[in-house]
Amino acid sequence: MARKISVLAFALMCLALVPVCGPKVMAPAQLNSPEHHVRNGYTLLKAGKLHGAYGEFKWAKGLDPTYAPAYMGMGLVYGLEGKYDKGLSAMAPASRYARTDEHKIDVHVGYVRFYIAGQDLIDPDWLKIVRRNYQEALAIDGKSPRPYFYMGLAYKADLDFPSALGEFSRVIDLNQRYREDAKAEFETLKRIEAAGPRTELGKQIAIERTITRAEAVALIMAELPFDEQFRRQASDSADRKPPRAPAKDISNHPFAAEIHAVLALDLNGFKPYPDNSFRPDQPMTRAGFALVIEDLLIRVRQDEQLATRFVGTPSPFPDLRNDLSYFNAVMVVTERGMMESADSETNDFEPMEPVSGVDALSAIHSLRGILEQEQLNHGTTRFQRGGRRFRTGFGATSYPHVTLEIPL
């Protein structure tokens, strides 16, 4: 389900890595060439400017109606817009016009990217179609890194991490273009494997470059070992007044049940906004996720002092003031290695940037280890907030409410 929600973001990531084939534009006379406009088209795709990209691809086609990459570009734009029939129709002439081996590989790899964008929304056997194009591209040039790289992305989208790692390894071994991109993908998948997602939903969300507030909720509910008593009581507790439901923006959401359950917990980082909306599709910030993990950690460890442990201490992050409402949370999670700075060179934490799926899963993995140890030591106990209790798999605690400057 999360795969469908985030398919556009995933496809844009794939397209950002697309090289434009053909001769490099070296002379001013070539600035109005089909190659130049296709190059511009992919630059605009990387920026998410689909309308402008389509215009560039169409211009390239106008300059040379037999230039295969122009048709592939137009089809990819349609694919990103969810217009899959139009996309396939637009791409169809490319196979006929592709004369060079490079352009033929472009066509096959282009279809791989197109089916990654829509997956089973295009065809239930999308991966079979992708494999066929992958094999045909390799038959033309078995040493081209492009088919291996995009096949890796296809396996990643299908949550077949071992196969994806194999493809990225081949790209790295070839030591040509895409090597750095393949290394980044390889390292991300190894991090996901190390975090040990226990559910398919956990895997689906973990591969996202950025996640939404709703996906953060779903990831926590799926990957933390809440018992069934918790799942029932958290969503409809009889011994506490439920919060005013933000029905406008979550009633029809795929993760509505999970959001209602988390709202019942009154977790910092998952507070409703002043207008009582949850804004489920808004990006989950790194600061907001730190607040969630800190709140859960306090309850698991039954350590109220964690809520104020770093108040007044100097900030080790250049972009994080120590008077911010989420400063203590960031310090708590980073001190324990549950989250890290976003930029290793500057040591910036980037609190308002979206959290990635793998970073969120890694933090949850750390918390899960603590939770399981607490359950082993003390058994199933109860949560407490505001004097009211209900059973969960966590420990019982009560601690001062942290007032946020904004709902993160």
N, C-alpha and C positions, 0 to 999 in steps of 0.2 A: 504493500500500500504506500509506504513512504517512497518507494521507487517511482510511483506514478506522480506523487506530489512534487518531487524534485527532478523530474526527468529533464526539464528545460535547463536547469542549472548544470546538470551533468553533461548535457549535450554541448552547451556553450563552452564548458571546460575542454571537451574533446576538440571542438572547432578552433579553440585558441591555439592549438598545437599544429594546425594544418599549415604546411608549407605550400607555397604556390610554385608549381613547376614551370619549366620553360626557361629561356635565357634570362640572365639578370639584366635589368634596365640600366644601361651604362651611359647612353647618349640621350640628349634632349629630344632627338627625333623619335625615340621610342616611348616617350611619356604618354602618347595617345595610342599605345599598342594594346591588344587584347590582354597580353601578359600583365601589363601595368594595371589595368582596371581590375583584373582578377585578383591581383595582389592587394589592391585597395579594398576590394570586396571582403577578403579574409581579415584584413585589419579592422574593418567595421564590424564584422561578425564577432571578433574578439571583444570588441567594446559593447556588444549587445545591440548594435544599431542595425536591425534587420532590414528596415526599409532602405537605408542608404546602401547596405551591402547588395541588396537585390538590384538596385539601380546600377551599381558598378558591374555586376555580372551581366546584366542586360546590355549595358553599353559595350562590353567586350564582345558579346554575341553579335551586336550590330556591326562592329568593326570587322568581324570574321565569323560568319554564320556557321563555319565548320570547326570552330575552336572548342574542342570537347570540354576543357575545364570550366568554360562559362556555363554550360548546361548543368554540370555537376554543382556549381555554386548556387545557381538558381534553385535547383532541387533541394539542396541542403537548407536554404532559407525557408522554403515551404515546410520542410520537415520540422524545423524549429518552431514554426507557427502552428504545428499540429495539422497541417493540410497535407496529409500523407499521399492521397491520390494525386493531387496536383504535383507533389514533389516527384513521384515516380514518373509521371508524364513528362515533366520538365527534364528529367535526367535521361530519359530513354534515348534521345539522339546521340548522347555522348559516346555510347559504344560504337555506333556507326562511324563517327568522325574521329575516333582515337586511332591514329596511325602509328605513332611512335610507341616504343615499349614503355616509355615514361608516362605517356598519356593513358595507355592501357592500364597500367598499374594505378594511375589516378582514378580511373573509373571504378575498378574493383575496390580500392580502399575507400572511395567515396560512398559506395553502397554500404560498406561496413559501417562507416560513420552514420549514414542515414538510418540504418536499422538500429544502431545503438541509441539514436535520438528517440525513436518511437517504440522500439522493442515489440512486445506483443500487441500494442495498439495498432501496429501495422500488419503483423502476421504472427500467429501463435508459434510458428516454426522459424521465428526471426533468427535464432542462433544458427540453425541449419543453413539458412541463406548466407549468413555472415561467414560461416566456415567455408562454404563453396567459393565465395569471392576471395577469401583469404588464400585458399589453395590455388586458385587460378592466378592470383597475383604472384605467388611464389613460383609457379610454373614459368612465369616470364623472367623473374629474377629472384633466385633463392637467397641472394645476399642483400636484398633491399630491406632496410630496417622497418620501413613503414608498415607492411602487412603484419609483422610480428607485434609492433607496438599497438596498433589498433585492435588486433585480435586480443591482446592483453586487456585493453579497455573493455572489450566485449565480454570477456570472461569475468572481469571485475564487476560489470553491470549485472551479470548473471549470478554473482556471488560465488563463483567457482574460483576461489583464491589460489589454490595450488596450480591450476592451469594458467591463471593470469601471471603468477610469479614465474612460471616457466617461460612464457612469452617475453616478459620484461628482461629476464636473464639473457635470452638470445640477443635482444637489442644491445644490452650492455656488452656482451661478448663481441659483437660485430664492431664496436668502438667507432661508430659513425654518427650521423645525425640521429637525434632522438635519444642519445645515450643518457644525457643529464635528466631528461624528462622520464625516461624509463627507470633511472636510479631513484628518482623521487617517488614514482609510483610503487616501486619495489619496497622501499623503506616504509611507505605508508601501510602497505598490506602486511608487512611483517609486524608493524606496531599493532594493527588490528588483530592479527593472530595472537600476539603476546597478551593482548587485553582479554582474549578468550570470550568473544560474544557467544551467549548461550542460546540465542533465539535468531530466527531468520530476520525478524524485524530489527534486532540489534545490528546484524550485518548490513542490512539495507541502509540504516541511518548512519552507520559508521563510515561508509564510503563517501558520504556527502562532504563537499568542501566547506559548506556552511549549513547549519541546521536552524530550523525555526523553533519558536517557543513550544509549539505543539509537539514537534519531533523530540525536543529535549525531554518533555514530559513522558512521551511514549517510550523513549530509551530508558529512562529511569524505572518506569513501571515494568518494562519487559526484562531488564537485566539485573535488578536488585531482587533478592530472594524473599519477597513478601509472601507470607502465607495466605491461604484462602480467607481466613478470618479477617485479615487486614484488608483484602480487596473488597470484601463486603462492607465492613464497618467504615472504611475510609470514604467510600462513595455515598453511604447513606447511614451515618451514625445516628443512633436514636438518643444518645445522651448529650448531644450538643446541637446548637442551632446552626444549620448550614448557612454558608455565606450567600449573599444575594447573588443569584445565578446570572452570569453575563450571557443570557440565552441568545442574544442577538447574533453574536459572532462565533458561538461554538455549538449551537444546537444541531447543525447539520454537518459538523466537521467529522472527518473519519476518526479522529482521536478524542471525540467528545467525552466518552466514558472515562478515559484516562485523565483528562483535564478536570472533570468533576471530582474525581478521586483525589487529585493533588490539591485542588482548591479546599477540600475538606481538611487537609493537613495544615493549611495556612502556612505554607513554606515561604521563607524569604526568597526572593528571586522569581517567584511565581505568583506574586500578588496581582490582583486585577488593577486596571488603571482607574483613575478618578471617575471616569464615566461608566465604570463597572464592566468594561469590556476586557477580554483576555488578549485579543489580538494574536490569535494562534499562528498566523502565517508571518508574523514579524520575526526578523532574525533574533536568535538568542545571543545576547552579548556575552563576552568572556567574563565581564564583571558580574552579570546576572547569574551565570552558571556557577561562578565561585561562591556566590551567596547561597545558592541551593545546596551545594556540596558542604559548605560550612554548617548550614542549618542541620542537615542530616547527620553530619559528623558529631555535632553537639548532642543530638538526641541519642545517637548510637553509643557514644562514649559517656554519656551522662555527665558531661563536663561543661558546666555553665561558664566557667572562666574563659573558655575559648572565645566567647562572644566579644570580649574586651581585651584579650591578651596583648594585642599589638597596638592598642590605642596610645597615641603619643610617641610611638617609636619612629625613627627615621625611615623613610622609604628607600628601598634599594633600586626602585624602578624610576628612571628619569621622567616618565610620563604619568606617574601616579602620586598625587599629593596624599599626605598622611591624614588630612582632615576630611577626606571623602567618605561617604557612608559605607562604601564597599571596600575600603582599604584593609580593614581587619580580615575580611573574608579572603581577599587575595593573598594576604600574608599567611593565613592559616593553610590554604591549599597549596601554596608554593613551598612553604617550609617543609611540608610533608611529601613533596614531590608529586602531588596529585595533578598539578598544572605547572606549566613553565612559562617563562617569558616568550612572547610571540616572535621576537627578533633577537637572535643570539648575539648579533654584533653590537646592537645598541642597548640591549637588555630592556627594551620597552615591553611593557605588558600588553599594551593596546586594549584597554578595558572595554571600549565601546565597539570594538570590532566583533563580527560574528564568531562564535566558537565553531570549530570544525567537528565533524562526527567522530573522528578518531581521537581528538583531544577529550571530547565528552566521554567517550567510551573508556578511555584510559583512566580518567578520574573516577568513573563509576566502578571500574575494576578494582582500584585501590580501596574505595569505600566498601565494596562487597567483601573484600578480604577482612576488613575490620569488623564488619557486621557479622560475618560467619563466625569469627573468633568470639565475639561477644555472645552470640547465640549458643556457642559451644560451652562457654564459661557460665552463662547465667540462665540459659533457656529463654523461652518466649515470654516477654514482659509487655508493658503497656506504654503507649505515648501519653504525655500529658501536656495540654496547652490550656491556660486560663482556668485551671482547676478541674477540667473535664478530662476523663480518661476513656480510651478504647484500645482494644487489643491490636497489636501489630507484632511483627518480627523484630522490632527495635526495642531499645531500652527505654525506661521512663525518665522523663526530665521535665523541668520547667525552667525557663530562663527569660531574661529581660527582652522585650520586644525591640527589634532594631528598626528605627524609622528610616525609610529610604528618601532620598531627595526626589527620585523618580522611580516608577515601576520599571525594573530592568528586565 
